[in-house]
Amino acid sequence: MNGAESLARTLLKSGVDTCFANPGTSELHFVSALDAAPGMHCVLTLFEGVATGCADGYGRLADKPAVTLMHCGPGLANGLANLHNARRACAPVVNIVGDQATYHRPLDSNLTADTEGWARPVSAWVRTSSAASGVGFDAAAAVQAARTAPGQIATLILPADTAWGEGGIVAEPQAAPPFPEAAPHTIRQIAQLLRSGEPAMLFLSRMALRARGLEAAYRIAEATGARLMAQQANSRIERGQGRVPIQCLPYAVPDAMAALAGIRHLILVGAQRPVAIFAYPNQPSHLTPPDATTHVLARLDQNPVHALESLADELGAPPAPPPHPGPVPGPASGALQAGAIAQTLAALMPEQTVVVDESVSFGRPFYPGTRFAPPHDWLQNTGSSIGMGLPVATGAAFAAPGRRVIALQADGSALYTVQALWTQAQARLDVTTLLLANRKYAILSSELANVGAQPGPVFQSLTDLRNPDLDWIKIANGMGVEAARACTCEQLADLLRHSLGRKGPFLIELLI
């Protein structure tokens, strides 16, 4: 058995059975080994940024890692932006990166690079295999690292000779360490603080935004008067009818500060202290009131659901059913305004839809406007590196077969990883993409004012996607995806119903 075969068999034995791949010469022994190890679902992606984004979406929905396969340091570099997003989402991912043979590396041939150096900023665990006999054990350790709570990225670099060398050994799976829990004295301290009656907010993220965590948080809020809020971007929120609604911190600094105004105690539950995405002239970086105190109920590496349930029990908070949403409006009519699109989406999306939101500036009303849609999951851009929407939606569809995935996708961001449409078509994935075509990088217009700069001809030329216009119908068709264009809410509703009633991917271009 060679090292590549031991790698494939160890991954399968460790419960990793999906591989998003864009291989090259150095990885061909691993590709061959996948043929000899049935059970691995191999997915071809046409760009490494699609592979890493798919693994991000898969990990968020499956709560277990997929593996990516990338070609040497430059291939990893192509995937770094979406690994940055995956790290911020705490998505479990195992990267396999081929590399020069150990004896060939000193010759400094064309693809030689500091692969470990590029991997470290986005990885919690990095290792380069040194011999075929150790590849299986390295793979088991990588899976263990990826499964370590709250979810991590592990990168295993595989020199070509460790893949083709004989002496490979299939390693036994290594159990991930238990999810650490908040200390009992922390629970008691936060309970005492909440009993004081001073204005407090539970600031939530990650697993705290699943249904069970939100139910416990709502118990606490109802019993103490504390407010609930999610951080600005989150890996996955379980929401919709019958679930506890929660507002996300607004993006704009003045709006975020208004949302946090009056808070004396900010209690972090799997979240980070709220700060502005960027620094702006004459605006603060920290968003909480100056006289507010920040407390930590559950650190990023601690179980937030256990902490919330323990806190609710410590307070003696009784069960609290979520507020009844009332009737859901039907599809909107007329022009394609953001609120009308959200209303139409909420009226027509099926239960258990997975919504992937990279709608950027135009889509800010989408999240509040779908508050009482049928039960669904909402996935956001956790690292703010654009180009995540299409591949995350693709990976989510692989992780959740039978559930419809709807991607809310800005046109400028879609261009970064448009190749994901081809993978959707090849696999006949049930993904509906609402492509928001304003034919410009609209967010930069608002950011221009925020940074105090003035628009001019160069600014216009660097933010305009016209001349020529992008034709998303032809782009999608060229990738094998059926597509159509909507100019009104009535047309959107008709096309959305059509896409939801058929198998396979469908793209709706919305001229906004």
Secondary structure, DSSP 8 states (H G I E B T S, - for coil): -BHHHHHHHHHHHTT--EEEE---GGGHHHHHHHHHSTT-EEEE-SSHHHHHHHHHHHHHHHSS-EEEEE-HHHHHHHHHHHHHHHHHHT--EEEEEEE--TTTGGG--TT---HHHHHGGG-SEEEE--SGGGHHHHHHHHHHHHHSTT--EEEEEEEHHHHHSB-----------------HHHHHHHHHHHHT---EEEEE-GGGGSHHHHHHHHHHHHHH--EEEE-SS-S-EEESTTS----B--SSHHHHHHHHTT-SEEEEES----B-SS--TTS-SB-S-TT-EEEEEE-TTS-HHHHHHHHHHHTT-----------------SS--HHHHHHHHHHH--TTEEEEEE-TTTTTTHHHHTTTSSSEEEE--SS--SS-HHHHHHHHHHHSTTS-EEEEEEHHHHGGGTTHHHHHHHHT--EEEEEEE-SB-THHHHHHHHTT----HHHHHHHB--SS---HHHHHHHTT-EEEEESSHHHHHHHHHHHHTSSS-EEEEEE-
